[in-house]
Amino acid sequence: MNWFSSVPAGTSLASAGAIVIYCRQNHLECQFYDYDGIQENICDNYREIIKDTDIHTVEKYNHPLNAWQITKIFFRHDYIIFAASDEKWYSVEKNTTCILLQRGSKEQVSKMITGKSRHTFNWRISRSKSAVGHKTLYLLIDWLIENETANGYGLILDNCQNFAQRVFDFLKHCKIIVWSSPASQIENLDHSCFTVRTCRVIPVQFLYR
C-alpha cells in the first residue's frame, strides 16, 4: 500500500462495480460508483448516465491509512463529500489508479468505498472542514477531467491530500465583499473564504442654479 492512498497500487476499482466515465492514455481514469446500481462498465459520455445537479454542502473527510496508526497527522487518506440538490450525497477522491466519484447516502459515501468499508474502525473516519458549495456536478466532472487527470499520482504534490484540498477550494462558495476603507485595514482578514475588493468613495458635488 502506498502512504497516501487507501487503495493499493495497481488495483482497478472498475472491477468492483465502478463505471469508467473518462479514459485516456497516460491519464488517470475517472470512475463513477452508484450505490443505486448502474450496470454499465464503461460510458463514452457521462452525461448519458449522470444527471446534473447543484452542489450544496461540501465537507472534507479523512481517516488513517492503517488500523494500527495512533495519529493521522501525516499518513492519512483525504477525500471530499458533498450534498446535492437531487437529495443524494457524493464523494470524490484520488488514488494511484483513478479519480473516483460515488453517489449514495451520506453514510455510504463517507464510510464506504465501492461498497466496502473504508476503514476497520468507522469512529476513526472524521470530518476536518465544511463549506457552502456553489458549483454543479457537471462543472466538477469537467474540471476534474481538464485539470486533474493528466497529473497522475505523486507522493509530494499530487497525492490524495493535495487533491482533496484543490477540490474543496474549487467547490466552496466565495463571497465578494466591497470595502470602502483603505486596504491597510483589511490586511488581517482571512481571504480563504471570500474575495475582497477595495474601492475609493469619491464625494460628488451637486450644482444648483
Backbone as CSV, one residue per row, in Angstrom:
resi,resn,N_x,N_y,N_z,CA_x,CA_y,CA_z,C_x,C_y,C_z
1,MET,0.851,-1.198,0.000,0.000,0.000,0.000,0.881,1.239,0.000
2,ASN,0.492,2.242,-0.830,1.250,3.480,-0.816,0.858,4.302,0.407
3,TRP,1.663,5.279,0.740,1.482,6.003,2.002,0.344,7.008,1.988
4,PHE,-0.141,7.407,0.803,-1.114,8.487,0.762,-2.459,8.080,0.192
5,SER,-2.674,6.844,-0.102,-3.952,6.413,-0.653,-4.448,5.181,0.081
6,SER,-5.769,5.083,0.221,-6.340,3.927,0.901,-6.526,2.755,-0.043
7,VAL,-6.180,2.919,-1.320,-6.346,1.860,-2.308,-4.977,1.362,-2.744
8,PRO,-4.705,0.054,-2.686,-3.402,-0.470,-3.082,-3.049,-0.127,-4.510
9,ALA,-1.773,0.146,-4.764,-1.311,0.466,-6.112,-1.612,-0.700,-7.048
10,GLY,-2.077,-0.359,-8.266,-2.365,-1.390,-9.249,-3.768,-1.949,-9.170
11,THR,-4.545,-1.541,-8.195,-5.908,-2.038,-8.060,-6.837,-1.263,-8.988
12,SER,-7.678,-1.951,-9.735,-8.650,-1.305,-10.601,-9.999,-1.311,-9.919
13,LEU,-10.522,-0.120,-9.619,-11.813,-0.038,-8.963,-12.961,-0.380,-9.905
14,ALA,-12.707,-0.321,-11.238,-13.759,-0.640,-12.192,-14.239,-2.074,-12.005
15,SER,-13.347,-2.972,-11.626,-13.729,-4.364,-11.424,-14.622,-4.543,-10.203
16,ALA,-14.680,-3.513,-9.343,-15.519,-3.596,-8.140,-16.903,-3.000,-8.382
17,GLY,-17.240,-2.709,-9.619,-18.569,-2.207,-9.945,-18.623,-0.749,-10.323
18,ALA,-17.467,-0.077,-10.390,-17.447,1.325,-10.806,-17.491,1.419,-12.330
19,ILE,-18.010,2.536,-12.830,-18.136,2.777,-14.265,-17.028,3.720,-14.701
20,VAL,-16.310,3.385,-15.753,-15.285,4.270,-16.288,-15.980,5.343,-17.128
21,ILE,-15.874,6.603,-16.705,-16.529,7.687,-17.440,-15.520,8.552,-18.194
22,TYR,-14.232,8.320,-17.968,-13.191,9.015,-18.732,-11.955,8.143,-18.738
23,CYS,-11.409,7.908,-19.937,-10.216,7.060,-20.053,-9.366,7.589,-21.202
24,ARG,-8.123,7.940,-20.896,-7.198,8.447,-21.905,-5.796,7.976,-21.548
25,GLN,-5.022,7.642,-22.558,-3.679,7.124,-22.319,-2.834,8.124,-21.536
26,ASN,-2.115,7.624,-20.536,-1.231,8.419,-19.672,-1.999,9.378,-18.758
27,HIS,-3.292,9.211,-18.644,-4.111,9.996,-17.726,-4.718,9.050,-16.687
28,LEU,-5.048,9.594,-15.525,-5.831,8.820,-14.569,-7.251,8.643,-15.099
29,GLU,-7.817,7.470,-14.906,-9.217,7.270,-15.253,-10.112,8.042,-14.289
30,CYS,-11.284,8.430,-14.775,-12.356,8.919,-13.903,-13.397,7.803,-13.836
31,GLN,-13.753,7.412,-12.617,-14.707,6.335,-12.438,-15.846,6.794,-11.530
32,PHE,-17.004,6.167,-11.726,-18.217,6.545,-11.003,-18.854,5.298,-10.419
33,TYR,-19.140,5.348,-9.116,-19.783,4.219,-8.433,-21.108,4.694,-7.851
34,ASP,-22.188,4.018,-8.251,-23.534,4.398,-7.813,-24.093,3.310,-6.898
35,TYR,-24.449,3.679,-5.669,-24.985,2.696,-4.736,-26.397,2.252,-5.102
36,ASP,-27.035,2.968,-6.046,-28.324,2.520,-6.549,-28.158,1.497,-7.666
37,GLY,-26.920,1.361,-8.185,-26.612,0.255,-9.086,-26.797,0.485,-10.562
38,ILE,-26.019,1.392,-11.192,-25.970,1.477,-12.652,-25.130,0.297,-13.152
39,GLN,-25.580,-0.368,-14.229,-24.955,-1.625,-14.644,-23.833,-1.473,-15.666
40,GLU,-23.700,-0.327,-16.346,-22.687,-0.190,-17.381,-21.279,-0.317,-16.796
41,ASN,-20.335,-0.807,-17.607,-18.940,-0.899,-17.197,-18.119,0.271,-17.700
42,ILE,-18.491,0.821,-18.857,-17.781,1.961,-19.422,-18.792,2.820,-20.167
43,CYS,-18.561,4.125,-20.174,-19.512,5.062,-20.781,-18.746,6.102,-21.584
44,ASP,-19.132,6.297,-22.850,-18.453,7.275,-23.699,-18.793,8.704,-23.315
45,ASN,-20.005,8.923,-22.838,-20.456,10.258,-22.452,-21.131,10.163,-21.086
46,TYR,-20.467,10.664,-20.051,-21.001,10.516,-18.693,-22.355,11.183,-18.519
47,ARG,-22.680,12.169,-19.357,-23.958,12.878,-19.218,-25.151,12.009,-19.611
48,GLU,-24.875,10.866,-20.243,-25.950,9.947,-20.591,-26.433,9.158,-19.385
49,ILE,-25.592,9.014,-18.359,-25.983,8.207,-17.196,-26.004,9.002,-15.893
50,ILE,-25.423,10.214,-15.906,-25.382,11.042,-14.698,-26.095,12.352,-14.983
51,LYS,-27.090,12.686,-14.185,-27.804,13.949,-14.342,-27.079,15.058,-13.591
52,ASP,-27.152,16.269,-14.152,-26.525,17.406,-13.488,-27.324,17.780,-12.248
53,THR,-26.651,18.310,-11.259,-27.299,18.704,-10.015,-26.466,19.774,-9.334
54,ASP,-27.116,20.644,-8.582,-26.395,21.692,-7.860,-25.735,21.119,-6.619
55,ILE,-24.534,21.597,-6.334,-23.782,21.153,-5.166,-24.014,22.121,-4.021
56,HIS,-24.377,21.602,-2.855,-24.665,22.428,-1.682,-23.544,22.304,-0.655
57,THR,-23.773,21.613,0.425,-22.785,21.472,1.491,-21.594,20.636,1.030
58,VAL,-20.382,21.167,1.253,-19.143,20.470,0.897,-18.373,20.168,2.178
59,GLU,-17.935,18.922,2.344,-17.223,18.520,3.547,-15.960,17.742,3.183
60,LYS,-14.895,17.998,3.937,-13.631,17.293,3.744,-13.476,16.261,4.852
61,TYR,-13.212,15.016,4.468,-13.091,13.904,5.404,-11.689,13.290,5.328
62,ASN,-11.343,12.516,6.365,-10.084,11.785,6.338,-10.159,10.579,7.276
63,HIS,-9.220,9.686,7.094,-9.049,8.558,8.022,-7.619,8.057,7.928
64,PRO,-7.104,7.394,8.973,-5.751,6.836,8.920,-5.656,5.764,7.832
65,LEU,-4.442,5.538,7.345,-4.254,4.528,6.318,-4.335,3.112,6.879
66,ASN,-3.986,2.976,8.153,-3.970,1.645,8.758,-4.631,1.682,10.131
67,ALA,-5.147,0.539,10.558,-5.849,0.459,11.839,-4.915,0.684,13.018
68,TRP,-3.609,0.383,12.849,-2.682,0.463,13.982,-2.121,1.864,14.213
69,GLN,-2.417,2.793,13.316,-1.867,4.146,13.456,-2.442,4.851,14.679
70,ILE,-1.566,5.476,15.453,-2.013,6.256,16.611,-2.467,7.640,16.169
71,THR,-1.749,8.239,15.228,-2.080,9.573,14.743,-2.283,9.538,13.235
72,LYS,-3.005,10.521,12.718,-3.209,10.614,11.273,-2.832,12.009,10.763
73,ILE,-1.865,12.625,11.425,-1.440,13.965,11.025,-0.852,13.947,9.618
74,PHE,-0.003,12.952,9.341,0.669,12.895,8.047,0.151,11.755,7.174
75,PHE,0.073,10.566,7.728,-0.300,9.403,6.948,-1.804,9.165,7.059
76,ARG,-2.531,9.721,6.104,-3.983,9.621,6.118,-4.506,9.717,4.688
77,HIS,-5.739,9.316,4.523,-6.422,9.458,3.237,-7.454,10.570,3.360
78,ASP,-7.379,11.577,2.496,-8.324,12.693,2.478,-9.259,12.548,1.290
79,TYR,-10.512,12.924,1.482,-11.480,12.892,0.393,-12.589,13.892,0.673
80,ILE,-13.373,14.180,-0.348,-14.446,15.182,-0.267,-15.793,14.490,-0.418
81,ILE,-16.772,14.905,0.391,-18.159,14.505,0.164,-19.007,15.775,0.062
82,PHE,-20.123,15.681,-0.647,-20.987,16.867,-0.760,-22.436,16.455,-0.988
83,ALA,-23.317,17.302,-0.490,-24.750,17.125,-0.696,-25.160,17.865,-1.958
84,ALA,-26.147,17.317,-2.674,-26.578,17.922,-3.928,-28.095,18.089,-3.944
85,SER,-28.564,18.848,-4.927,-29.993,19.171,-4.994,-30.849,17.978,-5.400
86,ASP,-30.242,16.876,-5.849,-31.017,15.677,-6.155,-31.254,14.822,-4.918
87,GLU,-30.923,15.390,-3.738,-31.108,14.731,-2.438,-30.183,13.518,-2.269
88,LYS,-29.094,13.496,-3.014,-28.079,12.468,-2.880,-26.803,13.083,-2.314
89,TRP,-25.946,12.221,-1.778,-24.605,12.625,-1.368,-23.595,12.007,-2.324
90,TYR,-22.517,12.739,-2.548,-21.459,12.295,-3.453,-20.116,12.360,-2.726
91,SER,-19.186,11.539,-3.178,-17.806,11.659,-2.715,-16.898,11.720,-3.929
92,VAL,-15.741,12.349,-3.769,-14.740,12.393,-4.832,-13.373,12.278,-4.176
93,GLU,-12.512,11.438,-4.740,-11.198,11.197,-4.156,-10.242,10.683,-5.221
94,LYS,-8.975,10.677,-4.860,-7.929,10.274,-5.798,-7.098,9.147,-5.196
95,ASN,-6.772,8.151,-6.027,-5.825,7.123,-5.620,-4.835,6.901,-6.755
96,THR,-4.029,5.878,-6.656,-2.952,5.696,-7.624,-3.432,5.297,-9.008
97,THR,-4.661,4.838,-9.147,-5.153,4.369,-10.440,-6.280,5.197,-11.032
98,CYS,-6.988,5.971,-10.228,-8.133,6.695,-10.780,-8.577,7.824,-9.859
99,ILE,-9.456,8.645,-10.409,-10.247,9.592,-9.627,-11.643,8.983,-9.527
100,LEU,-12.104,8.781,-8.313,-13.359,8.071,-8.097,-14.431,8.994,-7.543
101,LEU,-15.613,8.963,-8.186,-16.806,9.622,-7.666,-17.790,8.554,-7.235
102,GLN,-18.465,8.803,-6.116,-19.509,7.897,-5.644,-20.797,8.679,-5.411
103,ARG,-21.932,7.981,-5.551,-23.234,8.583,-5.269,-24.041,7.621,-4.415
104,GLY,-24.626,8.159,-3.338,-25.438,7.331,-2.457,-25.925,8.153,-1.286
105,SER,-26.058,7.527,-0.132,-26.415,8.259,1.085,-25.138,8.824,1.705
106,LYS,-25.280,9.725,2.678,-24.111,10.276,3.354,-23.327,9.173,4.055
107,GLU,-24.042,8.243,4.667,-23.398,7.127,5.353,-22.572,6.295,4.379
108,GLN,-23.120,6.057,3.200,-22.427,5.217,2.223,-21.163,5.872,1.688
109,VAL,-21.269,7.122,1.216,-20.111,7.733,0.564,-19.031,8.155,1.559
110,SER,-19.415,8.408,2.813,-18.421,8.829,3.797,-17.703,7.651,4.438
111,LYS,-18.385,6.508,4.580,-17.805,5.381,5.316,-17.495,4.163,4.450
112,MET,-17.846,4.233,3.157,-17.616,3.089,2.280,-16.940,3.531,0.988
113,ILE,-16.253,2.595,0.343,-15.665,2.843,-0.971,-15.973,1.641,-1.843
114,THR,-16.707,1.879,-2.922,-17.215,0.847,-3.835,-17.837,-0.321,-3.074
115,GLY,-18.658,0.014,-2.088,-19.432,-0.986,-1.377,-18.741,-1.654,-0.202
116,LYS,-17.489,-1.309,0.059,-16.754,-1.903,1.171,-16.380,-0.837,2.190
117,SER,-16.211,-1.247,3.438,-15.858,-0.300,4.496,-14.516,0.365,4.189
118,ARG,-14.462,1.665,4.421,-13.222,2.400,4.182,-12.144,2.020,5.190
119,HIS,-12.555,1.812,6.432,-11.578,1.629,7.497,-12.089,0.590,8.486
120,THR,-11.148,-0.060,9.155,-11.514,-1.082,10.136,-12.391,-0.506,11.238
121,PHE,-12.081,0.730,11.666,-12.831,1.374,12.739,-13.496,2.642,12.206
122,ASN,-14.823,2.635,12.060,-15.532,3.786,11.498,-15.376,5.045,12.352
123,TRP,-15.143,4.875,13.645,-15.024,6.046,14.507,-13.751,6.828,14.211
124,ARG,-12.829,6.263,13.441,-11.613,6.977,13.064,-11.774,7.757,11.764
125,ILE,-12.962,7.657,11.154,-13.292,8.498,9.994,-13.873,9.800,10.516
126,SER,-13.310,10.926,10.116,-13.755,12.196,10.685,-13.796,13.302,9.639
127,ARG,-14.602,14.305,9.928,-14.705,15.488,9.074,-13.744,16.544,9.590
128,SER,-12.972,17.151,8.681,-11.999,18.160,9.081,-12.456,19.581,8.787
129,LYS,-13.308,19.770,7.782,-13.813,21.115,7.476,-15.037,21.014,6.593
130,SER,-15.813,22.097,6.546,-17.007,22.141,5.703,-17.196,23.545,5.157
131,ALA,-17.971,23.655,4.084,-18.225,24.945,3.453,-19.498,24.849,2.629
132,VAL,-19.980,25.995,2.186,-21.138,26.050,1.285,-20.636,25.924,-0.145
133,GLY,-21.231,25.021,-0.907,-20.829,24.834,-2.294,-21.598,25.742,-3.237
134,HIS,-21.047,25.941,-4.437,-21.744,26.798,-5.404,-21.507,26.358,-6.847
135,LYS,-21.077,25.132,-7.063,-20.879,24.605,-8.411,-21.942,23.553,-8.715
136,THR,-21.871,22.959,-9.911,-22.745,21.853,-10.287,-21.899,20.601,-10.503
137,LEU,-22.552,19.451,-10.561,-21.835,18.199,-10.742,-21.122,18.166,-12.093
138,TYR,-21.766,18.649,-13.145,-21.123,18.675,-14.462,-19.881,19.561,-14.456
139,LEU,-19.970,20.716,-13.816,-18.800,21.595,-13.733,-17.650,20.907,-13.006
140,LEU,-17.979,20.170,-11.950,-16.945,19.454,-11.208,-16.290,18.382,-12.072
141,ILE,-17.085,17.553,-12.733,-16.517,16.474,-13.543,-15.662,17.037,-14.675
142,ASP,-16.149,18.067,-15.351,-15.369,18.684,-16.434,-14.067,19.267,-15.894
143,TRP,-14.122,19.879,-14.718,-12.923,20.446,-14.103,-11.927,19.348,-13.744
144,LEU,-12.419,18.237,-13.221,-11.549,17.113,-12.888,-10.840,16.577,-14.129
145,ILE,-11.602,16.392,-15.209,-11.024,15.854,-16.443,-9.975,16.808,-17.014
146,GLU,-10.273,18.091,-17.000,-9.382,19.076,-17.602,-8.145,19.358,-16.749
147,ASN,-8.308,19.349,-15.425,-7.233,19.827,-14.558,-6.533,18.755,-13.729
148,GLU,-7.146,17.598,-13.523,-6.595,16.632,-12.582,-6.173,15.298,-13.178
149,THR,-6.784,14.861,-14.262,-6.480,13.518,-14.773,-5.061,13.411,-15.329
150,ALA,-4.541,14.499,-15.898,-3.204,14.451,-16.501,-2.089,14.488,-15.464
151,ASN,-2.426,14.822,-14.223,-1.399,14.970,-13.191,-0.829,13.643,-12.710
152,GLY,-1.566,12.558,-12.928,-1.120,11.290,-12.371,-1.195,11.316,-10.856
153,TYR,-0.433,10.427,-10.228,-0.413,10.367,-8.761,1.018,10.543,-8.296
154,GLY,1.256,11.524,-7.431,2.589,11.761,-6.892,2.549,11.841,-5.383
155,LEU,3.605,11.391,-4.745,3.628,11.351,-3.279,3.733,12.733,-2.653
156,ILE,4.277,13.714,-3.396,4.535,15.020,-2.806,3.431,16.028,-3.121
157,LEU,3.190,16.300,-4.402,2.270,17.375,-4.784,0.937,16.875,-5.328
158,ASP,0.861,15.610,-5.686,-0.358,15.105,-6.319,-0.894,13.869,-5.616
159,ASN,-0.843,13.875,-4.283,-1.427,12.774,-3.533,-2.884,13.081,-3.203
160,CYS,-3.520,12.212,-2.454,-4.946,12.374,-2.155,-5.217,13.614,-1.306
161,GLN,-4.263,14.005,-0.462,-4.457,15.166,0.403,-4.436,16.459,-0.400
162,ASN,-3.451,16.599,-1.298,-3.398,17.778,-2.172,-4.647,17.859,-3.042
163,PHE,-5.029,16.719,-3.589,-6.199,16.659,-4.466,-7.461,17.091,-3.730
164,ALA,-7.674,16.556,-2.532,-8.881,16.891,-1.776,-8.950,18.377,-1.464
165,GLN,-7.820,18.993,-1.153,-7.820,20.424,-0.864,-8.150,21.238,-2.112
166,ARG,-7.620,20.828,-3.269,-7.929,21.554,-4.510,-9.407,21.440,-4.853
167,VAL,-9.973,20.253,-4.680,-11.404,20.069,-4.958,-12.240,20.898,-3.983
168,PHE,-11.864,20.886,-2.713,-12.593,21.666,-1.710,-12.575,23.150,-2.076
169,ASP,-11.418,23.672,-2.459,-11.297,25.080,-2.833,-12.114,25.392,-4.084
170,PHE,-12.178,24.444,-5.022,-12.946,24.653,-6.251,-14.449,24.705,-5.973
171,LEU,-14.917,23.875,-5.065,-16.360,23.756,-4.833,-16.923,24.791,-3.878
172,LYS,-16.110,25.285,-2.948,-16.666,26.141,-1.906,-17.075,27.502,-2.457
173,HIS,-18.077,28.072,-1.831,-18.610,29.378,-2.231,-17.700,30.493,-1.738
174,CYS,-17.406,31.443,-2.604,-16.579,32.595,-2.241,-17.443,33.848,-2.237
175,LYS,-17.495,34.512,-1.122,-18.247,35.754,-1.012,-17.404,36.923,-1.519
176,ILE,-18.067,37.891,-2.111,-17.388,39.102,-2.578,-17.775,40.256,-1.664
177,ILE,-16.798,40.867,-1.037,-17.031,41.973,-0.119,-16.460,43.245,-0.733
178,VAL,-17.276,44.250,-0.851,-16.812,45.557,-1.334,-16.479,46.402,-0.125
179,TRP,-15.233,46.853,-0.027,-14.721,47.550,1.146,-14.327,48.962,0.746
180,SER,-14.860,49.943,1.429,-14.589,51.333,1.072,-13.462,51.940,1.890
181,SER,-12.904,51.180,2.845,-11.820,51.690,3.680,-10.475,51.407,3.033
182,PRO,-9.393,52.028,3.524,-8.055,51.764,2.985,-7.690,50.294,3.088
183,ALA,-6.880,49.825,2.127,-6.505,48.410,2.093,-5.775,47.973,3.345
184,SER,-5.100,48.897,4.023,-4.348,48.533,5.220,-5.246,47.998,6.324
185,GLN,-6.539,48.342,6.277,-7.463,47.899,7.322,-7.969,46.481,7.119
186,ILE,-7.670,45.854,5.965,-8.168,44.507,5.710,-7.031,43.504,5.573
187,GLU,-5.824,43.912,5.951,-4.684,43.022,5.803,-4.810,41.771,6.661
188,ASN,-5.478,41.873,7.807,-5.565,40.752,8.735,-6.777,39.846,8.496
189,LEU,-7.567,40.148,7.460,-8.736,39.314,7.184,-8.317,38.007,6.523
190,ASP,-9.075,36.954,6.788,-8.825,35.652,6.178,-9.419,35.640,4.779
191,HIS,-8.585,35.596,3.757,-9.051,35.655,2.379,-9.383,34.269,1.823
192,SER,-9.318,33.223,2.641,-9.529,31.877,2.128,-10.980,31.594,1.788
193,CYS,-11.921,32.345,2.353,-13.329,32.039,2.116,-14.072,33.172,1.422
194,PHE,-13.362,34.239,1.067,-14.036,35.282,0.305,-13.028,36.110,-0.465
195,THR,-13.555,36.851,-1.438,-12.736,37.756,-2.233,-13.022,39.178,-1.789
196,VAL,-11.986,39.948,-1.568,-12.146,41.316,-1.093,-11.828,42.276,-2.232
197,ARG,-12.724,43.184,-2.468,-12.489,44.236,-3.448,-12.508,45.577,-2.729
198,THR,-11.507,46.383,-2.949,-11.467,47.706,-2.338,-11.886,48.754,-3.353
199,CYS,-12.471,49.802,-2.864,-12.868,50.882,-3.750,-12.736,52.201,-2.998
200,ARG,-12.602,53.265,-3.725,-12.494,54.587,-3.128,-13.820,55.314,-3.286
201,VAL,-14.297,55.909,-2.210,-15.545,56.672,-2.245,-15.205,58.119,-2.609
202,ILE,-15.733,58.570,-3.734,-15.449,59.926,-4.215,-16.669,60.802,-3.974
203,PRO,-16.513,61.888,-3.204,-17.662,62.777,-2.964,-18.096,63.478,-4.245
204,VAL,-19.402,63.615,-4.399,-19.954,64.259,-5.592,-20.628,65.558,-5.165
205,GLN,-20.288,66.646,-5.829,-20.868,67.936,-5.508,-21.933,68.272,-6.525
206,PHE,-23.118,68.539,-6.033,-24.231,68.876,-6.920,-24.303,70.404,-7.074
207,LEU,-24.458,70.824,-8.282,-24.536,72.246,-8.579,-25.993,72.607,-8.856
208,TYR,-26.443,73.648,-8.233,-27.815,74.100,-8.444,-27.793,75.505,-9.046
209,ARG,-28.666,75.749,-9.943,-28.787,77.096,-10.497,-29.856,77.882,-9.723
